[in-house]
Amino acid sequence: MRKLAGLFSLLSLLIIMGCAKEYSYEGGDLVEVHDSLPPPVVVNDFPACPFCQTITGTPLSSWSFKKGNTTVCGSIDTAIITLERTAFTFFGPSACSVDSGLVITVYLGNESLNRDRTNVTINNIAFYYYDRVTPSYIFMSLPNSPFTGTIDNYDHQAKIASGTFTGNALRSDGSAASITSGKFKVKLL
């Protein structure tokens, strides 16, 4: 009887696990899962970070953005740029919660950061604000919902880029969010 109960428990577990959606990429063309995001509603439902409210300007190795009326900010602890200098990624933790942080990848298209530059338009940014506790994302950009920005200044000798970003993101519950007033200043080696 004990073996039968154990077998029944195992079978139940397999049935439950078999119902979960699994996603994988096996090669070939990608198929978009989401058509488009609904228009975002600006709601101040994000916890305020007192530290972020006091920062003025954009210090080196830092990032910030607004969700509703709340400013979220943090430091950049890692930055990577491609050999062609046509794309870069930076990431780092939030100032008020080490369990959350930001990852941004900037795709410059035909532009390159191989000399001093100003006012470079960015039409393709991948934005990911994560939560390490759940583990999940808090906000994530989608390929068909543009995240854009500008590299305001790039000093090639110092390898420092400063810029802005904005766009619509998806929350982990599937609803839309508007990310505004994004700023970064990063050293790209």
Biotite code that builds the C-alpha atoms (Angstrom):
import biotite.structure as struc

atoms = struc.array([
    struc.Atom([0.000, 0.000, 0.000], chain_id="A", res_id=1, res_name="MET", atom_name="CA", element="C"),
    struc.Atom([2.893, 2.337, 0.847], chain_id="A", res_id=2, res_name="ARG", atom_name="CA", element="C"),
    struc.Atom([4.436, 1.717, -2.606], chain_id="A", res_id=3, res_name="LYS", atom_name="CA", element="C"),
    struc.Atom([1.096, 2.499, -4.259], chain_id="A", res_id=4, res_name="LEU", atom_name="CA", element="C"),
    struc.Atom([0.785, 5.782, -2.327], chain_id="A", res_id=5, res_name="ALA", atom_name="CA", element="C"),
    struc.Atom([4.358, 6.725, -3.298], chain_id="A", res_id=6, res_name="GLY", atom_name="CA", element="C"),
    struc.Atom([3.694, 5.890, -6.934], chain_id="A", res_id=7, res_name="LEU", atom_name="CA", element="C"),
    struc.Atom([0.504, 7.954, -6.881], chain_id="A", res_id=8, res_name="PHE", atom_name="CA", element="C"),
    struc.Atom([2.411, 10.940, -5.392], chain_id="A", res_id=9, res_name="SER", atom_name="CA", element="C"),
    struc.Atom([5.124, 10.663, -8.035], chain_id="A", res_id=10, res_name="LEU", atom_name="CA", element="C"),
    struc.Atom([2.548, 10.384, -10.834], chain_id="A", res_id=11, res_name="LEU", atom_name="CA", element="C"),
    struc.Atom([0.667, 13.426, -9.504], chain_id="A", res_id=12, res_name="SER", atom_name="CA", element="C"),
    struc.Atom([3.889, 15.435, -9.392], chain_id="A", res_id=13, res_name="LEU", atom_name="CA", element="C"),
    struc.Atom([4.768, 14.465, -12.968], chain_id="A", res_id=14, res_name="LEU", atom_name="CA", element="C"),
    struc.Atom([1.316, 15.468, -14.201], chain_id="A", res_id=15, res_name="ILE", atom_name="CA", element="C"),
    struc.Atom([1.541, 18.847, -12.468], chain_id="A", res_id=16, res_name="ILE", atom_name="CA", element="C"),
    struc.Atom([5.058, 19.485, -13.791], chain_id="A", res_id=17, res_name="MET", atom_name="CA", element="C"),
    struc.Atom([3.988, 18.401, -17.250], chain_id="A", res_id=18, res_name="GLY", atom_name="CA", element="C"),
    struc.Atom([1.454, 21.226, -17.372], chain_id="A", res_id=19, res_name="CYS", atom_name="CA", element="C"),
    struc.Atom([4.074, 23.968, -17.007], chain_id="A", res_id=20, res_name="ALA", atom_name="CA", element="C"),
    struc.Atom([5.012, 25.895, -20.148], chain_id="A", res_id=21, res_name="LYS", atom_name="CA", element="C"),
    struc.Atom([8.574, 25.500, -21.225], chain_id="A", res_id=22, res_name="GLU", atom_name="CA", element="C"),
    struc.Atom([10.399, 27.787, -23.620], chain_id="A", res_id=23, res_name="TYR", atom_name="CA", element="C"),
    struc.Atom([13.541, 27.011, -25.508], chain_id="A", res_id=24, res_name="SER", atom_name="CA", element="C"),
    struc.Atom([15.342, 28.276, -28.564], chain_id="A", res_id=25, res_name="TYR", atom_name="CA", element="C"),
    struc.Atom([16.444, 25.543, -30.912], chain_id="A", res_id=26, res_name="GLU", atom_name="CA", element="C"),
    struc.Atom([17.740, 27.794, -33.711], chain_id="A", res_id=27, res_name="GLY", atom_name="CA", element="C"),
    struc.Atom([16.097, 29.369, -36.716], chain_id="A", res_id=28, res_name="GLY", atom_name="CA", element="C"),
    struc.Atom([13.907, 32.434, -36.766], chain_id="A", res_id=29, res_name="ASP", atom_name="CA", element="C"),
    struc.Atom([12.515, 33.820, -33.529], chain_id="A", res_id=30, res_name="LEU", atom_name="CA", element="C"),
    struc.Atom([8.761, 34.092, -33.216], chain_id="A", res_id=31, res_name="VAL", atom_name="CA", element="C"),
    struc.Atom([7.437, 37.039, -31.212], chain_id="A", res_id=32, res_name="GLU", atom_name="CA", element="C"),
    struc.Atom([5.313, 35.934, -28.265], chain_id="A", res_id=33, res_name="VAL", atom_name="CA", element="C"),
    struc.Atom([3.734, 39.348, -27.627], chain_id="A", res_id=34, res_name="HIS", atom_name="CA", element="C"),
    struc.Atom([2.063, 41.467, -30.300], chain_id="A", res_id=35, res_name="ASP", atom_name="CA", element="C"),
    struc.Atom([2.288, 44.788, -28.474], chain_id="A", res_id=36, res_name="SER", atom_name="CA", element="C"),
    struc.Atom([1.924, 46.272, -25.056], chain_id="A", res_id=37, res_name="LEU", atom_name="CA", element="C"),
    struc.Atom([-1.226, 48.121, -24.039], chain_id="A", res_id=38, res_name="PRO", atom_name="CA", element="C"),
    struc.Atom([-0.696, 51.825, -23.323], chain_id="A", res_id=39, res_name="PRO", atom_name="CA", element="C"),
    struc.Atom([1.031, 52.197, -19.952], chain_id="A", res_id=40, res_name="PRO", atom_name="CA", element="C"),
    struc.Atom([-0.763, 53.754, -17.029], chain_id="A", res_id=41, res_name="VAL", atom_name="CA", element="C"),
    struc.Atom([1.418, 55.989, -14.856], chain_id="A", res_id=42, res_name="VAL", atom_name="CA", element="C"),
    struc.Atom([0.874, 54.815, -11.299], chain_id="A", res_id=43, res_name="VAL", atom_name="CA", element="C"),
    struc.Atom([3.153, 55.551, -8.366], chain_id="A", res_id=44, res_name="ASN", atom_name="CA", element="C"),
    struc.Atom([3.087, 51.983, -7.086], chain_id="A", res_id=45, res_name="ASP", atom_name="CA", element="C"),
    struc.Atom([6.833, 51.509, -6.827], chain_id="A", res_id=46, res_name="PHE", atom_name="CA", element="C"),
    struc.Atom([8.496, 51.954, -3.429], chain_id="A", res_id=47, res_name="PRO", atom_name="CA", element="C"),
    struc.Atom([10.377, 55.218, -3.054], chain_id="A", res_id=48, res_name="ALA", atom_name="CA", element="C"),
    struc.Atom([14.114, 55.131, -2.413], chain_id="A", res_id=49, res_name="CYS", atom_name="CA", element="C"),
    struc.Atom([15.152, 58.094, -0.238], chain_id="A", res_id=50, res_name="PRO", atom_name="CA", element="C"),
    struc.Atom([18.755, 57.885, -1.474], chain_id="A", res_id=51, res_name="PHE", atom_name="CA", element="C"),
    struc.Atom([17.677, 58.246, -5.125], chain_id="A", res_id=52, res_name="CYS", atom_name="CA", element="C"),
    struc.Atom([15.586, 61.322, -4.342], chain_id="A", res_id=53, res_name="GLN", atom_name="CA", element="C"),
    struc.Atom([18.690, 63.243, -3.179], chain_id="A", res_id=54, res_name="THR", atom_name="CA", element="C"),
    struc.Atom([21.006, 62.590, -6.153], chain_id="A", res_id=55, res_name="ILE", atom_name="CA", element="C"),
    struc.Atom([21.604, 65.439, -8.575], chain_id="A", res_id=56, res_name="THR", atom_name="CA", element="C"),
    struc.Atom([23.227, 64.890, -11.936], chain_id="A", res_id=57, res_name="GLY", atom_name="CA", element="C"),
    struc.Atom([24.560, 61.531, -13.068], chain_id="A", res_id=58, res_name="THR", atom_name="CA", element="C"),
    struc.Atom([27.754, 60.471, -11.303], chain_id="A", res_id=59, res_name="PRO", atom_name="CA", element="C"),
    struc.Atom([30.202, 58.168, -13.084], chain_id="A", res_id=60, res_name="LEU", atom_name="CA", element="C"),
    struc.Atom([29.245, 54.459, -12.880], chain_id="A", res_id=61, res_name="SER", atom_name="CA", element="C"),
    struc.Atom([25.614, 55.173, -12.098], chain_id="A", res_id=62, res_name="SER", atom_name="CA", element="C"),
    struc.Atom([22.140, 54.731, -13.566], chain_id="A", res_id=63, res_name="TRP", atom_name="CA", element="C"),
    struc.Atom([18.653, 55.974, -12.723], chain_id="A", res_id=64, res_name="SER", atom_name="CA", element="C"),
    struc.Atom([15.125, 55.960, -14.121], chain_id="A", res_id=65, res_name="PHE", atom_name="CA", element="C"),
    struc.Atom([11.600, 56.916, -13.118], chain_id="A", res_id=66, res_name="LYS", atom_name="CA", element="C"),
    struc.Atom([8.563, 54.691, -12.775], chain_id="A", res_id=67, res_name="LYS", atom_name="CA", element="C"),
    struc.Atom([5.620, 56.986, -12.194], chain_id="A", res_id=68, res_name="GLY", atom_name="CA", element="C"),
    struc.Atom([6.831, 59.651, -9.799], chain_id="A", res_id=69, res_name="ASN", atom_name="CA", element="C"),
    struc.Atom([9.401, 57.397, -8.126], chain_id="A", res_id=70, res_name="THR", atom_name="CA", element="C"),
    struc.Atom([13.095, 57.560, -9.014], chain_id="A", res_id=71, res_name="THR", atom_name="CA", element="C"),
    struc.Atom([15.065, 54.305, -8.901], chain_id="A", res_id=72, res_name="VAL", atom_name="CA", element="C"),
    struc.Atom([18.862, 54.437, -9.056], chain_id="A", res_id=73, res_name="CYS", atom_name="CA", element="C"),
    struc.Atom([21.985, 52.373, -8.612], chain_id="A", res_id=74, res_name="GLY", atom_name="CA", element="C"),
    struc.Atom([25.600, 51.815, -9.453], chain_id="A", res_id=75, res_name="SER", atom_name="CA", element="C"),
    struc.Atom([27.213, 50.219, -12.484], chain_id="A", res_id=76, res_name="ILE", atom_name="CA", element="C"),
    struc.Atom([29.661, 47.534, -11.417], chain_id="A", res_id=77, res_name="ASP", atom_name="CA", element="C"),
    struc.Atom([30.250, 45.951, -14.849], chain_id="A", res_id=78, res_name="THR", atom_name="CA", element="C"),
    struc.Atom([30.349, 47.293, -18.412], chain_id="A", res_id=79, res_name="ALA", atom_name="CA", element="C"),
    struc.Atom([31.195, 45.399, -21.597], chain_id="A", res_id=80, res_name="ILE", atom_name="CA", element="C"),
    struc.Atom([31.540, 46.748, -25.152], chain_id="A", res_id=81, res_name="ILE", atom_name="CA", element="C"),
    struc.Atom([31.888, 44.787, -28.408], chain_id="A", res_id=82, res_name="THR", atom_name="CA", element="C"),
    struc.Atom([35.185, 44.855, -30.309], chain_id="A", res_id=83, res_name="LEU", atom_name="CA", element="C"),
    struc.Atom([33.494, 46.862, -33.092], chain_id="A", res_id=84, res_name="GLU", atom_name="CA", element="C"),
    struc.Atom([32.235, 49.297, -30.397], chain_id="A", res_id=85, res_name="ARG", atom_name="CA", element="C"),
    struc.Atom([28.691, 49.107, -31.879], chain_id="A", res_id=86, res_name="THR", atom_name="CA", element="C"),
    struc.Atom([26.965, 47.669, -28.793], chain_id="A", res_id=87, res_name="ALA", atom_name="CA", element="C"),
    struc.Atom([27.532, 47.657, -25.052], chain_id="A", res_id=88, res_name="PHE", atom_name="CA", element="C"),
    struc.Atom([26.006, 46.228, -21.903], chain_id="A", res_id=89, res_name="THR", atom_name="CA", element="C"),
    struc.Atom([26.169, 47.532, -18.364], chain_id="A", res_id=90, res_name="PHE", atom_name="CA", element="C"),
    struc.Atom([24.640, 46.343, -15.122], chain_id="A", res_id=91, res_name="PHE", atom_name="CA", element="C"),
    struc.Atom([24.651, 46.857, -11.401], chain_id="A", res_id=92, res_name="GLY", atom_name="CA", element="C"),
    struc.Atom([22.584, 46.755, -8.210], chain_id="A", res_id=93, res_name="PRO", atom_name="CA", element="C"),
    struc.Atom([19.940, 49.206, -7.010], chain_id="A", res_id=94, res_name="SER", atom_name="CA", element="C"),
    struc.Atom([20.972, 51.726, -4.369], chain_id="A", res_id=95, res_name="ALA", atom_name="CA", element="C"),
    struc.Atom([18.157, 50.842, -1.958], chain_id="A", res_id=96, res_name="CYS", atom_name="CA", element="C"),
    struc.Atom([17.907, 47.104, -2.548], chain_id="A", res_id=97, res_name="SER", atom_name="CA", element="C"),
    struc.Atom([20.885, 44.864, -3.304], chain_id="A", res_id=98, res_name="VAL", atom_name="CA", element="C"),
    struc.Atom([18.363, 42.201, -4.337], chain_id="A", res_id=99, res_name="ASP", atom_name="CA", element="C"),
    struc.Atom([17.359, 44.208, -7.407], chain_id="A", res_id=100, res_name="SER", atom_name="CA", element="C"),
    struc.Atom([19.342, 45.757, -10.205], chain_id="A", res_id=101, res_name="GLY", atom_name="CA", element="C"),
    struc.Atom([19.479, 46.880, -13.792], chain_id="A", res_id=102, res_name="LEU", atom_name="CA", element="C"),
    struc.Atom([20.860, 45.330, -16.973], chain_id="A", res_id=103, res_name="VAL", atom_name="CA", element="C"),
    struc.Atom([20.883, 47.422, -20.147], chain_id="A", res_id=104, res_name="ILE", atom_name="CA", element="C"),
    struc.Atom([22.211, 46.513, -23.579], chain_id="A", res_id=105, res_name="THR", atom_name="CA", element="C"),
    struc.Atom([22.540, 49.335, -26.102], chain_id="A", res_id=106, res_name="VAL", atom_name="CA", element="C"),
    struc.Atom([22.652, 48.457, -29.803], chain_id="A", res_id=107, res_name="TYR", atom_name="CA", element="C"),
    struc.Atom([24.049, 51.320, -31.894], chain_id="A", res_id=108, res_name="LEU", atom_name="CA", element="C"),
    struc.Atom([23.253, 49.812, -35.298], chain_id="A", res_id=109, res_name="GLY", atom_name="CA", element="C"),
    struc.Atom([25.525, 51.450, -37.889], chain_id="A", res_id=110, res_name="ASN", atom_name="CA", element="C"),
    struc.Atom([27.010, 53.867, -35.350], chain_id="A", res_id=111, res_name="GLU", atom_name="CA", element="C"),
    struc.Atom([30.261, 53.175, -33.531], chain_id="A", res_id=112, res_name="SER", atom_name="CA", element="C"),
    struc.Atom([31.920, 54.554, -30.414], chain_id="A", res_id=113, res_name="LEU", atom_name="CA", element="C"),
    struc.Atom([35.363, 54.737, -32.017], chain_id="A", res_id=114, res_name="ASN", atom_name="CA", element="C"),
    struc.Atom([35.810, 58.520, -31.600], chain_id="A", res_id=115, res_name="ARG", atom_name="CA", element="C"),
    struc.Atom([34.338, 61.378, -29.578], chain_id="A", res_id=116, res_name="ASP", atom_name="CA", element="C"),
    struc.Atom([30.567, 61.491, -30.178], chain_id="A", res_id=117, res_name="ARG", atom_name="CA", element="C"),
    struc.Atom([27.583, 63.611, -29.118], chain_id="A", res_id=118, res_name="THR", atom_name="CA", element="C"),
    struc.Atom([23.823, 63.187, -29.561], chain_id="A", res_id=119, res_name="ASN", atom_name="CA", element="C"),
    struc.Atom([23.913, 59.630, -30.944], chain_id="A", res_id=120, res_name="VAL", atom_name="CA", element="C"),
    struc.Atom([20.348, 58.322, -31.325], chain_id="A", res_id=121, res_name="THR", atom_name="CA", element="C"),
    struc.Atom([19.743, 54.863, -29.870], chain_id="A", res_id=122, res_name="ILE", atom_name="CA", element="C"),
    struc.Atom([16.801, 53.041, -31.450], chain_id="A", res_id=123, res_name="ASN", atom_name="CA", element="C"),
    struc.Atom([17.337, 49.665, -29.812], chain_id="A", res_id=124, res_name="ASN", atom_name="CA", element="C"),
    struc.Atom([17.846, 49.176, -26.072], chain_id="A", res_id=125, res_name="ILE", atom_name="CA", element="C"),
    struc.Atom([17.220, 45.977, -24.137], chain_id="A", res_id=126, res_name="ALA", atom_name="CA", element="C"),
    struc.Atom([16.098, 46.925, -20.605], chain_id="A", res_id=127, res_name="PHE", atom_name="CA", element="C"),
    struc.Atom([15.865, 44.464, -17.721], chain_id="A", res_id=128, res_name="TYR", atom_name="CA", element="C"),
    struc.Atom([15.230, 45.448, -14.088], chain_id="A", res_id=129, res_name="TYR", atom_name="CA", element="C"),
    struc.Atom([15.548, 42.258, -12.054], chain_id="A", res_id=130, res_name="TYR", atom_name="CA", element="C"),
    struc.Atom([14.683, 40.838, -8.660], chain_id="A", res_id=131, res_name="ASP", atom_name="CA", element="C"),
    struc.Atom([17.087, 38.206, -7.294], chain_id="A", res_id=132, res_name="ARG", atom_name="CA", element="C"),
    struc.Atom([14.733, 37.074, -4.509], chain_id="A", res_id=133, res_name="VAL", atom_name="CA", element="C"),
    struc.Atom([11.919, 35.579, -6.590], chain_id="A", res_id=134, res_name="THR", atom_name="CA", element="C"),
    struc.Atom([14.020, 35.206, -9.074], chain_id="A", res_id=135, res_name="PRO", atom_name="CA", element="C"),
    struc.Atom([12.187, 37.168, -11.703], chain_id="A", res_id=136, res_name="SER", atom_name="CA", element="C"),
    struc.Atom([12.142, 40.476, -13.458], chain_id="A", res_id=137, res_name="TYR", atom_name="CA", element="C"),
    struc.Atom([10.377, 43.577, -12.230], chain_id="A", res_id=138, res_name="ILE", atom_name="CA", element="C"),
    struc.Atom([10.396, 45.324, -15.621], chain_id="A", res_id=139, res_name="PHE", atom_name="CA", element="C"),
    struc.Atom([11.546, 44.040, -18.999], chain_id="A", res_id=140, res_name="MET", atom_name="CA", element="C"),
    struc.Atom([11.522, 45.634, -22.436], chain_id="A", res_id=141, res_name="SER", atom_name="CA", element="C"),
    struc.Atom([10.133, 43.717, -25.382], chain_id="A", res_id=142, res_name="LEU", atom_name="CA", element="C"),
    struc.Atom([11.528, 43.687, -28.939], chain_id="A", res_id=143, res_name="PRO", atom_name="CA", element="C"),
    struc.Atom([8.302, 45.015, -30.457], chain_id="A", res_id=144, res_name="ASN", atom_name="CA", element="C"),
    struc.Atom([7.855, 47.803, -27.883], chain_id="A", res_id=145, res_name="SER", atom_name="CA", element="C"),
    struc.Atom([10.737, 50.206, -28.514], chain_id="A", res_id=146, res_name="PRO", atom_name="CA", element="C"),
    struc.Atom([13.091, 51.305, -25.793], chain_id="A", res_id=147, res_name="PHE", atom_name="CA", element="C"),
    struc.Atom([15.060, 54.254, -27.120], chain_id="A", res_id=148, res_name="THR", atom_name="CA", element="C"),
    struc.Atom([17.564, 56.820, -25.953], chain_id="A", res_id=149, res_name="GLY", atom_name="CA", element="C"),
    struc.Atom([20.496, 59.059, -26.735], chain_id="A", res_id=150, res_name="THR", atom_name="CA", element="C"),
    struc.Atom([24.190, 58.974, -26.008], chain_id="A", res_id=151, res_name="ILE", atom_name="CA", element="C"),
    struc.Atom([24.537, 62.611, -25.026], chain_id="A", res_id=152, res_name="ASP", atom_name="CA", element="C"),
    struc.Atom([28.316, 62.457, -24.886], chain_id="A", res_id=153, res_name="ASN", atom_name="CA", element="C"),
    struc.Atom([31.051, 59.902, -25.492], chain_id="A", res_id=154, res_name="TYR", atom_name="CA", element="C"),
    struc.Atom([34.657, 60.826, -24.653], chain_id="A", res_id=155, res_name="ASP", atom_name="CA", element="C"),
    struc.Atom([36.788, 58.327, -26.581], chain_id="A", res_id=156, res_name="HIS", atom_name="CA", element="C"),
    struc.Atom([40.024, 59.060, -24.714], chain_id="A", res_id=157, res_name="GLN", atom_name="CA", element="C"),
    struc.Atom([38.380, 58.582, -21.284], chain_id="A", res_id=158, res_name="ALA", atom_name="CA", element="C"),
    struc.Atom([36.026, 55.859, -22.673], chain_id="A", res_id=159, res_name="LYS", atom_name="CA", element="C"),
    struc.Atom([33.086, 57.445, -20.797], chain_id="A", res_id=160, res_name="ILE", atom_name="CA", element="C"),
    struc.Atom([29.554, 57.457, -22.228], chain_id="A", res_id=161, res_name="ALA", atom_name="CA", element="C"),
    struc.Atom([26.627, 59.336, -20.729], chain_id="A", res_id=162, res_name="SER", atom_name="CA", element="C"),
    struc.Atom([23.107, 59.128, -22.016], chain_id="A", res_id=163, res_name="GLY", atom_name="CA", element="C"),
    struc.Atom([19.374, 58.778, -21.525], chain_id="A", res_id=164, res_name="THR", atom_name="CA", element="C"),
    struc.Atom([16.723, 56.124, -22.139], chain_id="A", res_id=165, res_name="PHE", atom_name="CA", element="C"),
    struc.Atom([12.942, 55.719, -22.048], chain_id="A", res_id=166, res_name="THR", atom_name="CA", element="C"),
    struc.Atom([10.338, 53.192, -23.123], chain_id="A", res_id=167, res_name="GLY", atom_name="CA", element="C"),
    struc.Atom([7.514, 50.822, -22.330], chain_id="A", res_id=168, res_name="ASN", atom_name="CA", element="C"),
    struc.Atom([8.221, 47.701, -20.325], chain_id="A", res_id=169, res_name="ALA", atom_name="CA", element="C"),
    struc.Atom([6.396, 44.591, -19.239], chain_id="A", res_id=170, res_name="LEU", atom_name="CA", element="C"),
    struc.Atom([5.968, 43.833, -15.539], chain_id="A", res_id=171, res_name="ARG", atom_name="CA", element="C"),
    struc.Atom([6.252, 40.287, -14.253], chain_id="A", res_id=172, res_name="SER", atom_name="CA", element="C"),
    struc.Atom([2.439, 40.191, -13.864], chain_id="A", res_id=173, res_name="ASP", atom_name="CA", element="C"),
    struc.Atom([2.035, 40.923, -17.597], chain_id="A", res_id=174, res_name="GLY", atom_name="CA", element="C"),
    struc.Atom([0.882, 44.542, -17.271], chain_id="A", res_id=175, res_name="SER", atom_name="CA", element="C"),
    struc.Atom([2.559, 47.476, -18.984], chain_id="A", res_id=176, res_name="ALA", atom_name="CA", element="C"),
    struc.Atom([4.762, 50.079, -17.312], chain_id="A", res_id=177, res_name="ALA", atom_name="CA", element="C"),
    struc.Atom([6.249, 53.324, -18.573], chain_id="A", res_id=178, res_name="SER", atom_name="CA", element="C"),
    struc.Atom([9.931, 53.861, -17.782], chain_id="A", res_id=179, res_name="ILE", atom_name="CA", element="C"),
    struc.Atom([10.957, 57.510, -18.120], chain_id="A", res_id=180, res_name="THR", atom_name="CA", element="C"),
    struc.Atom([13.856, 59.868, -17.391], chain_id="A", res_id=181, res_name="SER", atom_name="CA", element="C"),
    struc.Atom([16.452, 57.090, -17.613], chain_id="A", res_id=182, res_name="GLY", atom_name="CA", element="C"),
    struc.Atom([20.070, 58.212, -17.270], chain_id="A", res_id=183, res_name="LYS", atom_name="CA", element="C"),
    struc.Atom([23.448, 56.495, -17.212], chain_id="A", res_id=184, res_name="PHE", atom_name="CA", element="C"),
    struc.Atom([27.140, 57.371, -17.109], chain_id="A", res_id=185, res_name="LYS", atom_name="CA", element="C"),
    struc.Atom([29.533, 54.492, -17.684], chain_id="A", res_id=186, res_name="VAL", atom_name="CA", element="C"),
    struc.Atom([33.187, 53.799, -18.488], chain_id="A", res_id=187, res_name="LYS", atom_name="CA", element="C"),
    struc.Atom([33.452, 51.440, -21.485], chain_id="A", res_id=188, res_name="LEU", atom_name="CA", element="C"),
    struc.Atom([36.833, 49.723, -21.735], chain_id="A", res_id=189, res_name="LEU", atom_name="CA", element="C"),
])
